[in-house]
């Protein structure tokens, strides 16, 4: 049939509108004879996974574009799981095989769990194996539909009062007692796999498999429903207690939590996402975990364990995360960062509202973070020593950085403790300690000029003439001669840091009390050396050195900045100008070297500033100054 081309676009628009309306009202074809499938009516935002190999975990994925249909379930092409809607007629407890609450690890623990639920009117259940992993799924069907959030919150409190702790991978409750949200788009309940799929069987009272019949499951389900009549008064009492111990999320907090869930739940979809995902997991765990799971706020080792467990459970972790070998160290670094930041557990008097409290701790009793910091520093020292003993310690900073990564040391740790390994920092410490420096001029950052005058940076207005006397702690130098009896490396690092801080404080005090006027020639010499040192730092392209230049420039007049970047070679002058601008931006934005590296990898797929083209470099400067 002939159709006027001018009419066709109008027909297409009408067709699109029809499709749009149909997609919003679409309902999958229900199989009325399938009583088993009708037990799980909420089919939106379902999860699915290809059938795994025996003893392997499924690779679960989410689908929110369309509902899960009965016919998809009957086809059995994948494993499927469903979530909960506003009301539910059942709850589910998931107990892993390795959990302390599994009957093979504690034979009488299930009786105690059932007793905890009896006051709520929940007295009967169906037990199934969750899969061939021997975990348990215990279903508690109830007579009438009840608000999902209220029921899960009441059950979580009842279990908590009996001593049970809800925890990922040990004891999980479905629907989960998620934080109540005032937002119009609240977060989803967690999904669970539908029973009696591959590896799932109905168990008898002795926890022995009897069959996988859906008909038998429905029959037992209905019998349990008749017996499980919720005690409304007891539920109200528990929910009243829940209001007393939980916090009402503000609209901003609800939005923040929902945004975190949106970023985290999708997991890894490509390479280069580990840092951002770990950062988001850390924020959610530190700020909101006590609200989401009804536990105490996380800190220290518990926070690290939570970050690691969530990361490993996310989709795509095994396929896309290239830091699986150091995931615990990365999690430790992120935990330390957030605990030292302005963030705090929601609803607690911390952060800028932190209460002043006394402490009776002995100085030498280190908390978890301090222990981790000392262990990391000792690990770096040991790695440098091992490379030296093998005559394999690279002279260039970037090569040395990559070599140390092979010792399972995180990049953020190397940036933080650069004085323990960086050729410039390390050799400067050795000179200040009065040690002989024979190969220092060859030990430089890749792409930087040799430092002919590796003296301490002394601004022209406040400093003393350099002397030939060592200023450092030569007795506690990191790199001791071979054959020397060295003490415990952790204690050595700790002593070195304490002494270094004390020496710096003493030097500052002496400089303030006895200022010395320098002759013009000596002052000019120091000034020229400072400029050359700063140029070398800029041309290195290393974020840790650029930040030092930025801090130095902040104290200098404009003429000094002009002197720093002036070069006869216009290309090199342009490079110095860009690098100086970057250094000032990094200081103004309080960016860490690790954040710089992450931004470069995320935006340009490059890890070094000097790898950027002129256009990329200036575009990046533009984003920093916005």
C-alpha positions in Angstrom: 0.0 0.0 0.0 1.3 3.4 -0.9 2.0 5.8 1.9 2.7 9.5 1.6 6.2 10.2 3.0 4.8 13.3 4.8 2.4 11.1 6.7 4.9 8.4 7.7 6.7 10.4 10.5 3.3 11.1 12.1 2.5 7.4 12.1 5.8 6.6 13.6 5.2 9.0 16.4 1.8 7.4 17.1 3.4 4.0 17.1 6.0 5.1 19.6 3.4 6.5 21.9 1.5 3.2 21.8 4.6 1.3 22.6 5.5 3.6 25.4 2.0 3.2 27.0 2.1 -0.6 26.5 5.5 -0.8 28.1 4.3 0.9 31.3 1.2 -1.3 31.6 2.7 -4.5 30.3 1.9 -7.6 32.4 3.5 -10.9 31.8 1.4 -14.0 30.9 0.6 -15.7 34.2 0.3 -19.5 34.3 -2.8 -20.0 36.6 -2.0 -23.6 37.1 1.4 -22.8 38.6 0.6 -22.4 42.3 4.3 -22.6 43.2 5.2 -19.5 41.1 2.3 -17.6 42.5 4.1 -17.7 45.9 6.6 -15.2 44.6 4.5 -12.4 42.9 6.9 -9.5 42.8 8.8 -9.9 39.5 10.3 -6.5 38.9 14.0 -5.8 39.4 14.7 -9.5 39.4 18.2 -11.2 39.3 19.4 -14.0 37.1 22.6 -16.0 36.6 23.8 -18.6 34.1 23.9 -22.1 35.7 27.4 -22.3 37.3 29.8 -25.2 37.3 29.5 -27.5 40.3 30.9 -25.9 43.5 31.2 -22.5 41.9 29.1 -19.5 42.8 26.6 -18.0 40.3 27.4 -14.7 38.6 24.3 -12.8 39.5 23.1 -9.9 37.5 20.1 -7.5 37.8 17.4 -6.8 35.2 15.1 -3.8 35.7 13.8 -3.2 32.2 10.9 -5.7 32.3 9.4 -8.1 34.8 10.3 -11.8 35.2 7.5 -13.9 33.6 6.2 -17.3 34.6 7.3 -18.7 31.2 10.9 -17.5 31.7 10.9 -19.4 35.1 9.5 -22.5 33.5 12.0 -22.5 30.7 14.8 -22.7 33.3 17.5 -21.3 31.1 18.9 -19.3 34.0 18.8 -19.3 37.8 16.4 -16.6 38.9 15.8 -14.6 42.1 13.1 -12.1 43.2 12.8 -9.1 45.5 10.0 -7.9 47.8 7.3 -5.3 47.2 5.6 -3.1 49.8 3.9 -6.0 51.5 4.9 -9.7 51.8 3.4 -13.0 52.9 6.7 -14.6 53.9 10.1 -14.0 55.3 13.3 -15.9 54.6 16.5 -16.5 56.6 19.6 -17.4 54.7 22.4 -19.3 56.7 25.6 -20.1 54.9 27.5 -23.4 55.4 30.4 -21.6 57.1 28.2 -19.5 59.4 28.4 -20.0 63.1 24.7 -20.4 63.0 24.7 -23.4 60.7 23.6 -26.6 62.5 26.7 -28.5 61.4 28.7 -25.9 63.4 26.3 -25.4 66.3 23.7 -28.3 66.4 21.2 -26.6 68.8 21.4 -23.1 67.3 18.3 -23.4 65.1 16.1 -24.3 68.1 17.2 -21.0 69.7 16.4 -19.1 66.5 12.9 -20.6 66.2 12.3 -19.7 69.9 13.2 -16.1 69.2 10.5 -15.9 66.6 7.7 -17.6 68.5 6.6 -14.4 70.5 5.8 -12.9 67.1 3.4 -15.7 66.3 5.8 -17.3 63.8 5.9 -21.0 64.8 6.3 -23.1 61.6 8.7 -23.1 58.6 10.0 -24.8 55.5 13.7 -25.5 55.3 15.5 -26.0 51.9 19.1 -26.2 50.8 19.9 -22.9 49.1 22.2 -24.6 46.5 24.8 -27.4 46.4 26.9 -25.2 48.8 24.8 -26.7 51.7 23.6 -23.4 52.9 20.1 -23.2 54.3 17.1 -21.2 53.2 14.4 -21.2 55.9 11.0 -19.8 54.8 8.3 -18.5 57.2 5.0 -18.1 55.4 2.4 -15.9 57.2 -1.4 -15.8 57.0 -1.9 -12.2 55.8 0.2 -9.8 53.9 2.1 -7.4 56.1 4.3 -4.4 55.5 7.7 -5.7 54.4 9.8 -3.1 56.0 8.0 -3.2 59.4 8.0 -7.0 59.5 11.8 -7.3 58.7 12.6 -4.6 61.2 10.6 -6.3 64.0 12.2 -9.7 63.2 15.7 -8.2 63.1 15.2 -6.8 66.6 13.7 -10.1 67.9 16.8 -12.0 66.6 19.1 -9.3 68.0 17.5 -9.6 71.4 18.2 -13.4 71.3 21.9 -12.8 70.5 21.8 -13.3 66.7 23.7 -10.9 64.5 22.5 -10.3 60.9 25.6 -10.3 58.7 26.3 -10.8 55.1 27.5 -14.3 54.4 26.5 -15.6 57.8 22.8 -14.8 58.7 20.7 -12.8 56.2 17.1 -11.8 56.5 14.8 -11.3 53.5 13.2 -8.8 53.2 16.2 -7.0 54.7 15.7 -4.3 57.3 16.9 -1.5 55.0 16.8 2.1 56.1 13.4 3.7 55.8 13.6 6.4 53.1 11.6 9.6 52.9 12.6 9.9 49.2 10.1 9.1 46.5 12.4 6.5 45.1 13.5 4.3 48.0 16.2 1.7 47.7 15.2 -1.8 46.7 14.9 -4.8 49.0 17.6 -7.4 48.5 16.8 -10.3 46.1 16.9 -14.0 46.9 17.0 -17.0 44.6 13.7 -18.9 44.1 13.8 -22.3 45.8 13.9 -25.7 44.2 16.1 -24.7 41.3 19.3 -26.7 40.6 20.9 -27.7 43.9 17.9 -26.8 46.1 15.9 -29.5 47.9 13.3 -29.6 50.7 14.7 -30.9 54.0 12.9 -32.8 56.7 13.2 -32.1 60.5 16.5 -33.8 60.6 17.7 -31.6 57.8 17.9 -34.5 55.3 16.8 -33.9 51.7 13.5 -35.5 50.9 12.5 -34.2 47.5 12.3 -31.2 45.2 8.6 -31.3 44.4 7.0 -27.9 43.9 3.6 -29.5 44.7 4.9 -30.7 48.1 6.4 -27.3 48.7 3.1 -25.5 48.1 1.3 -28.0 50.4 3.7 -27.4 53.3 3.7 -23.7 52.6 -0.1 -23.4 53.1 0.1 -25.5 56.3 2.7 -23.1 57.7 0.5 -20.1 56.7 -2.4 -21.4 58.8 -0.1 -21.7 61.9 1.9 -18.4 61.5 -0.5 -15.7 62.8 1.5 -12.6 63.6 1.0 -11.1 67.1 0.2 -7.5 66.3 0.8 -6.2 69.8 4.2 -7.8 70.0 5.1 -6.3 66.6 4.0 -2.8 67.7 6.2 -3.1 70.8 9.3 -4.1 68.7 8.7 -1.4 66.1 8.4 1.2 68.9 11.8 0.1 70.1 13.1 0.3 66.6 12.1 3.9 66.4 14.0 4.5 69.6 17.3 3.0 68.5 17.3 4.0 64.8 17.5 7.4 63.1 15.1 9.0 60.7 17.0 9.8 57.5 16.6 13.4 56.2 15.8 13.9 52.6 19.4 14.8 51.8 20.7 11.7 53.6 18.1 9.5 51.8 19.3 11.0 48.5 22.9 10.4 49.5 22.3 6.8 50.5 20.2 6.1 47.4 23.0 7.5 45.1 25.6 5.3 46.9 23.4 2.3 46.4 22.9 3.1 42.7 26.6 3.3 42.1 27.5 0.3 44.2 24.9 -2.3 43.3 25.9 -2.4 39.6 29.4 -3.5 40.6 32.2 -3.7 38.1 31.4 -3.2 34.4 34.9 -2.5 33.1 38.5 -2.0 34.2 39.6 1.1 36.1 36.6 1.2 38.5 38.1 -0.3 41.6 39.1 3.0 43.3 35.8 4.7 42.8 33.8 1.6 43.9 35.9 1.0 47.0 35.4 4.7 47.8 31.6 4.5 47.5 31.5 1.2 49.5 33.6 2.8 52.2 31.3 5.8 52.5 28.2 3.7 52.7 29.7 1.3 55.2 31.1 4.1 57.4 28.2 6.5 57.3 25.1 4.3 57.0 25.9 0.7 57.9 24.5 1.0 61.5 21.2 2.2 60.1 21.0 -0.3 57.2 21.8 -3.4 59.4 20.9 -2.1 62.8 24.4 -2.7 64.2 27.0 -0.4 65.9 28.8 2.0 63.6 31.8 0.4 61.9 35.4 1.4 62.4 38.9 -0.1 62.3 39.1 -3.7 61.4 35.3 -4.2 61.3 35.0 -1.5 58.7 37.8 -3.0 56.5 36.2 -6.4 56.7 32.8 -4.9 55.6 34.4 -3.1 52.6 36.1 -6.3 51.5 33.1 -8.5 51.9 30.8 -6.1 49.9 33.4 -5.6 47.2 33.9 -9.4 46.7 30.1 -10.0 46.5 29.5 -7.4 43.8 28.9 -8.3 40.1 31.9 -8.2 37.9 34.5 -8.3 40.7 36.3 -11.4 39.4 36.1 -10.3 35.8 37.1 -6.6 36.0 38.8 -5.9 39.3 42.6 -5.9 38.8 43.4 -5.4 42.5 42.0 -8.6 43.9 45.5 -9.5 45.1 45.6 -6.4 47.3 41.9 -5.8 48.0 42.4 -5.9 51.8 45.2 -3.3 51.7 43.2 -1.0 49.4 40.2 -1.4 51.8 42.4 -0.5 54.7 43.7 2.6 53.0 40.2 3.8 52.2 39.0 3.0 55.8 41.9 5.1 57.2 41.1 7.9 54.8 37.4 8.2 55.7 38.1 7.9 59.5 40.5 10.8 59.2 38.1 12.9 57.0 35.1 15.1 57.8 32.6 12.2 57.4 31.1 10.5 60.4 28.5 7.9 61.2 25.0 9.3 60.6 23.3 10.6 63.7 26.4 10.4 65.9 28.2 13.3 67.6 31.3 13.2 65.6 33.0 15.2 62.8 32.6 18.9 63.4 30.2 18.0 66.2 32.7 15.7 67.9 32.5 15.7 71.6 35.6 16.1 73.7 36.3 13.0 75.6 39.1 12.0 77.9 41.3 8.9 77.4 43.2 6.7 79.7 45.0 4.8 77.0 48.7 4.3 77.4 50.7 6.1 74.7 52.4 2.9 73.5 49.1 1.0 73.0 48.5 1.7 69.3 45.0 1.6 67.8 44.3 -0.4 64.7 45.0 2.3 62.2 48.4 3.1 63.8 49.3 -0.6 63.7 48.4 -0.8 60.1 50.4 2.3 59.3 53.5 0.9 61.0 53.1 -2.5 59.4 52.8 -0.8 55.9 55.9 1.3 56.5 57.9 -1.8 57.7 56.7 -3.6 54.6 58.1 -0.8 52.4 61.4 -0.8 54.2 61.7 -4.5 53.9 60.9 -4.4 50.2 63.5 -1.7 49.5 66.1 -3.7 51.4 65.2 -6.9 49.5 65.6 -5.1 46.1 68.9 -3.6 47.2 70.2 -7.0 48.3 69.3 -8.4 44.8 70.9 -5.3 43.2 67.5 -4.8 41.5 66.4 -1.5 43.0 65.6 0.8 40.0 67.1 4.3 40.1 64.1 6.1 38.5 61.1 6.8 40.7 58.5 5.4 38.3 60.3 2.1 37.8 61.0 1.9 41.5 57.3 2.5 42.2 56.2 -0.3 39.8 58.8 -2.7 41.3 57.5 -2.1 44.8 53.9 -2.8 43.7 55.0 -6.4 43.1 55.5 -6.7 46.9 51.7 -6.4 47.4 52.1 -2.8 48.6 49.3 -0.4 47.5 50.0 2.6 45.4 48.4 4.9 47.9 50.7 3.6 50.6 53.7 4.2 48.5 52.6 7.8 47.8 51.9 8.4 51.5 55.3 7.0 52.7 57.4 8.2 49.7 60.3 9.2 52.0 60.9 5.5 52.5 61.5 4.6 48.9 61.5 7.6 46.5 65.0 8.3 45.2 64.9 12.0 45.8 63.3 11.8 49.2 65.3 8.8 50.3 68.7 10.2 49.3 67.8 13.6 50.8 67.2 11.9 54.1 70.5 10.0 53.8 72.4 13.3 53.2 70.7 14.9 56.2 71.8 11.9 58.2 75.4 12.5 57.2 75.7 9.5 55.0 77.9 9.3 51.9 76.1 10.0 48.6 77.9 8.8 45.6 75.1 7.9 43.1 72.5 10.5 44.0 72.8 12.5 40.8 71.9 9.4 38.8 68.9 8.6 41.0 66.2 10.8 39.7 62.6 10.8 38.5 62.1 9.7 35.0 62.0 12.8 32.7 63.6 15.1 35.3 67.0 16.9 35.2 69.6 15.7 37.6 69.7 17.6 41.0 73.2 19.0 41.2 72.5 20.6 44.6 70.3 18.3 46.6 70.2 20.5 49.7 67.2 21.2 51.8 64.9 23.9 50.3 65.5 27.2 52.1 63.4 30.2 51.1 65.4 33.4 50.8 63.6 35.2 53.6 63.8 32.6 56.4 66.6 30.1 56.5 70.1 29.5 57.6 73.2 28.9 55.5 73.7 25.2 54.8 76.4 23.6 56.8 78.3 20.4 56.5 76.8 19.0 59.7 74.1 16.4 59.3 70.6 17.4 60.3 68.9 14.1 60.4 68.8 11.0 62.6 71.8 9.1 61.4 71.5 6.5 64.2 68.1 5.6 62.9 68.7 5.8 59.1 66.5 3.4 57.2 69.2 1.9 55.0 71.8 0.5 57.3 75.1 -1.0 56.2 75.2 -4.7 55.6 76.0 -6.7 58.6 74.6 -4.3 61.1 72.3 -5.7 63.7 69.0 -4.0 63.0 66.2 -3.9 65.6 62.5 -4.8 64.9 61.6 -2.9 61.7 58.3 -1.7 63.0 59.9 -0.2 66.1 62.7 1.3 64.0 60.2 3.1 61.7 58.3 4.3 64.7 61.4 5.6 66.5 62.6 7.3 63.3 59.3 9.1 62.7 59.2 10.3 66.3 62.8 11.6 66.3 62.3 13.2 62.9 59.3 15.2 64.1 61.1 16.2 67.3 64.1 17.4 65.3 62.0 19.4 62.9 60.2 21.1 65.8 63.5 21.9 67.5 64.9 23.3 64.2 61.8 25.5 63.8 62.1 26.8 67.3 65.8 27.7 67.0 65.2 29.4 63.6 62.5 31.6 65.2 64.6 32.5 68.2 67.9 33.2 66.4 67.3 34.5 62.9 70.5 35.0 60.9 70.8 37.7 58.2 72.4 36.2 55.1 74.8 38.1 52.8 73.4 38.9 49.4 75.6 36.4 47.6 74.7 33.5 49.9 71.0 34.4 49.7 71.1 34.5 45.9 72.9 31.1 45.8 70.2 29.5 48.0 67.5 31.2 45.9 69.0 29.8 42.6 69.3 26.4 44.1 65.7 26.5 45.3 64.5 27.5 41.8 66.4 24.7 40.2 65.1 22.2 42.7 61.5 23.3 42.1 62.0 23.1 38.3 63.3 19.6 38.7 60.3 18.7 40.8 58.0 20.2 38.1 59.7 18.4 35.2 59.4 15.1 37.1 55.7 15.1 36.6 55.3 13.2 39.9 52.2 14.4 41.8 53.9 14.1 45.2 56.6 16.6 44.0 54.1 18.8 42.2 52.2 19.3 45.4 55.4 20.3 47.2 56.0 22.9 44.5 52.5 24.2 44.8 52.9 24.6 48.6 56.2 26.5 48.0 54.7 28.8 45.3 51.9 29.7 47.7 54.5 31.5 49.9 56.3 33.2 47.0 55.7 36.6 45.3 54.7 36.6 41.6 58.3 37.5 40.5 59.5 34.2 41.9 56.9 32.3 39.9 58.0 34.1 36.8 61.6 33.2 37.4 60.7 29.6 38.0 59.0 29.1 34.6 61.2 31.4 32.5 63.2 29.4 29.9 64.7 30.3 26.5 63.1 27.2 25.0 59.5 28.2 24.5 58.2 24.6 24.5 59.9 23.9 27.9 58.6 27.2 29.2 55.1 26.2 28.2 55.5 22.9 29.9 56.7 24.5 33.1 53.8 27.0 33.0 51.3 24.2 32.8 52.9 22.1 35.5 53.1 25.1 37.8 49.4 25.8 37.3 48.6 22.1 38.0 50.7 22.2 41.2 48.9 25.3 42.5 45.5 23.7 41.7 46.4 20.5 43.4 47.2 22.4 46.6 44.2 24.6 46.4 41.9 21.6 45.9 43.8 19.6 48.6 44.2 16.7 46.1 46.2 13.7 47.2 48.7 12.1 44.8 46.5 9.0 44.6 43.5 11.1 43.6 45.6 12.6 40.8 46.6 9.2 39.5 42.9 8.1 39.6 41.7 11.1 37.7 44.3 10.6 35.0 43.4 7.0 34.6 39.7 7.7 34.6 39.7 10.6 32.2 42.6 9.8 29.8 43.6 6.2 30.6 47.1 7.4 31.5 48.8 7.2 34.9 51.5 9.9 34.5 51.0 13.7 34.0 53.9 13.8 31.5 52.1 11.2 29.3 49.4 13.7 28.6 49.4 15.6 25.3 49.4 19.4 25.4 45.7 19.5 24.7 44.9 16.9 27.4 47.1 18.7 29.9 45.5 22.1 29.4 42.0 20.5 29.3 42.8 18.9 32.7 44.0 22.2 34.1 40.7 23.7 33.0 38.7 21.1 34.9 40.8 21.7 38.0 40.2 25.5 37.9 36.5 25.2 37.4 
